[in-house]
Amino acid sequence: MNSDGSLERLHVIFSGRVQGVGFRFTVQEIASRYSLTGFVRNLRDGNVELVAEGTEADLIDFLDEIHESRLKRNILNERIQWKPSTGEYDRFGIGHS
């Protein structure tokens, strides 16, 4: 993570009961409150993948809001990675890669 205001990439794999419960749509709605790009999508193994790029502060707030939402009861585990932003996305959407 970088605290100088530069853009970062947050990559999260959520596991639990995260498919078929409106998870992706709720994440997209939360993302719309921030200046983020990236995607959220279902994976074949039943997990959900999230890739978001933005400032560190926005990404932390975004992840905190996911944790505080109704989704928290569906998340059993998450694997989080922080990486440098690639700038490859122009918006945040569902199912994009």
Contact map, one row per residue, 1 for C-alpha under 8 A:
1110000100000000000000000000000000000000000000000000000100000000000000000000000001100000000000000
1111110100000000000000000000000000000000000000000000000100000000000000000000000000000000000000000
1111110000000000000000000000000000000000000000000000000100000000000000000000000000000000000000000
0111110000000000000000000000000000000000000000000000000000000000000000000000000000000000000000000
0111111000000000000000000000000000000000000000000000001110000000000000000000000000000000000000000
0111111100000000000000000000000000000000000000000000001100000000000000000000000000000000000000000
0000111110000000000000000000000000000000000000000000111100000000000000000000000000011000000000000
1100011111000000000000000000000000000000000000000000111100000000000000000000000001111000000000000
0000001111100000000000000000000000000000000000000011110000000000000000000000000001111100000000000
0000000111110000000000000000000000000000000000000111100000100000000000000000000111100000000000000
0000000011111000000000000000000000000000000000001111000000000000000000000000000111100000000000000
0000000001111100000000000000000000000000000000001110000000000000000000000000011110000000000000000
0000000000111110000000000000000000000000000000111100000000000000000000000000011100000000000000000
0000000000011111010000000000000000000000000000111100000000000000000000000011111000000000000000000
0000000000001111110000000000000000000000000001110000000000000000000000000011110000000000000000000
0000000000000111110000000000000000000000000000100000000000000000000000000111100000000000000000000
0000000000000011111110000000000000000000000000000000000000000000000000000111000000000000000000000
0000000000000111111110100000000000000000000001110000000000000000000000000110000000000000000000000
0000000000000000111111100000000000000000010001110000000000000000000000000000000000000000000000000
0000000000000000111111100000000000000000000000000000000000000000000000000000000000000000000000000
0000000000000000111111100000000000000000000000000000000000000000000000000000000000000000000000000
0000000000000000001111111100000000000000000000000000000000000000000000000000000000000000000000000
0000000000000000011111111110000000000000000000000000000000000000000000100000000000000000000000000
0000000000000000000001111111000000000001110000010000000000000000000000000000000000000000000001000
0000000000000000000001111111100000000000000000000000000000000000000000000000000000000000000001000
0000000000000000000001111111110000000000000000000000000000000000000000100000000000000000000000000
0000000000000000000000111111111000000001000000000000000000000000010000000000000000000000000000000
0000000000000000000000011111111100000001000000000000000000000000000000000000000000000000000111000
0000000000000000000000001111111110000000000000000000000000000000000000000000000000000000000000000
0000000000000000000000000111111111000000000000000000000000000100110000000000000000000000000000000
0000000000000000000000000011111111110000000000000000000000000100000000000000000000000000000100000
0000000000000000000000000001111111110000000000000000000000000000000000000000000000000000000100000
0000000000000000000000000000111111100000000000000000000000000000000000000000000000000000000000000
0000000000000000000000000000011111110000000000000000000001000100000000000000000000000000000000000
0000000000000000000000000000001111111000000000000000010001000000000000000000000000000000000000000
0000000000000000000000000000001101111100000000000001110001100000000000000000000000000000001100000
0000000000000000000000000000000000111110000000000001110000000000000000000000000000000000111110000
0000000000000000000000000000000000011111000000000111100000000000000000000000000000000000111110011
0000000000000000000000000000000000001111100000000111000000000000000000000000000000000000000111111
0000000000000000000000010011000000000111110000011110000000000000000000000000000000000000000011110
0000000000000000000000010000000000000011111000011100000000000000000000000000000000000000000001110
0000000000000000001000010000000000000001111101111000000000000000000000000000000000000000000000100
0000000000000000000000000000000000000000111111111000000000000000000000000000000000000000000000000
0000000000000000000000000000000000000000011111100000000000000000000000000000000000000000000000000
0000000000000000000000000000000000000000001111100000000000000000000000000000000000000000000000000
0000000000000010011000000000000000000000011111110000000000000000000000000000000000000000000000000
0000000000001111011000000000000000000000011111111000000000000000000000000000000000000000000000000
0000000000001110011000010000000000000001111001111100000000000000000000000000000000000000000000000
0000000000111100000000000000000000000001111000111110000000000000000000000000000000000000000000000
0000000001111100000000000000000000000111100000011111000000000000000000000000000000000000000000000
0000000011110000000000000000000000000111000000001111100000000000000000000000000000000000000000000
0000000011100000000000000000000000011110000000000111110000100000000000000000000000000000000100000
0000001111000000000000000000000000011100000000000011111000100000000000000000000000001010000000000
0000001110000000000000000000000000111000000000000001111101100000000000000000000000001000000000000
0000111100000000000000000000000000000000000000000000111111100000000000000000000000000000000000000
1110111100000000000000000000000000000000000000000000011111110000000000000000000000000000000000000
0000100000000000000000000000000000000000000000000000001111111000000000000000000000000000000000000
0000000000000000000000000000000001110000000000000000011111111100000000000000000000000000000000000
0000000001000000000000000000000000010000000000000001111111111110000000000000000000000000000000000
0000000000000000000000000000000000000000000000000000000111111111000000000000000000000000000000000
0000000000000000000000000000000000000000000000000000000011111111100000000000000000000000000000000
0000000000000000000000000000011001000000000000000000000001111111110000000000000000000000000000000
0000000000000000000000000000000000000000000000000000000000111111111000000000000000000000000000000
0000000000000000000000000000000000000000000000000000000000011111111100000000000000000000000000000
0000000000000000000000000000010000000000000000000000000000001111111110000000000000000000000000000
0000000000000000000000000010010000000000000000000000000000000111111110110000000000000000000000000
0000000000000000000000000000000000000000000000000000000000000011111110110000000000000000000000000
0000000000000000000000000000000000000000000000000000000000000001111111110000000000000000000000000
0000000000000000000000000000000000000000000000000000000000000000111111110000000000000000000000000
0000000000000000000000000000000000000000000000000000000000000000000111111000000000000000000000000
0000000000000000000000100100000000000000000000000000000000000000011111111110000000000000000000000
0000000000000000000000000000000000000000000000000000000000000000011111111110000000000000000000000
0000000000000000000000000000000000000000000000000000000000000000000001111111000000000000000000000
0000000000000001110000000000000000000000000000000000000000000000000000111111000000000000000000000
0000000000000111110000000000000000000000000000000000000000000000000000111111110000000000000000000
0000000000000111100000000000000000000000000000000000000000000000000000001111110000000000000000000
0000000000000111000000000000000000000000000000000000000000000000000000000011111000000000000000000
0000000000011110000000000000000000000000000000000000000000000000000000000011111100000000000000000
0000000000011100000000000000000000000000000000000000000000000000000000000000111110000000000000000
0000000001111000000000000000000000000000000000000000000000000000000000000000011111000000000000000
0000000001110000000000000000000000000000000000000000000000000000000000000000001111100000000000000
1000000111100000000000000000000000000000000000000000000000000000000000000000000111110000000000000
1000000111100000000000000000000000000000000000000000000000000000000000000000000011111000000000000
0000001110000000000000000000000000000000000000000000000000000000000000000000000001111100000000000
0000001110000000000000000000000000000000000000000000110000000000000000000000000000111110000000000
0000000010000000000000000000000000000000000000000000000000000000000000000000000000011111000000000
0000000000000000000000000000000000000000000000000000100000000000000000000000000000001111110000000
0000000000000000000000000000000000000000000000000000000000000000000000000000000000000111110000000
0000000000000000000000000000000000001100000000000000000000000000000000000000000000000011111100000
0000000000000000000000000000000000001100000000000000000000000000000000000000000000000011111100000
0000000000000000000000000000000000011100000000000000000000000000000000000000000000000000111110000
0000000000000000000000000001001100011110000000000001000000000000000000000000000000000000111111000
0000000000000000000000000001000000001111000000000000000000000000000000000000000000000000001111110
0000000000000000000000011001000000000011100000000000000000000000000000000000000000000000000111110
0000000000000000000000000000000000000011110000000000000000000000000000000000000000000000000011111
0000000000000000000000000000000000000111100000000000000000000000000000000000000000000000000011111
0000000000000000000000000000000000000110000000000000000000000000000000000000000000000000000000111
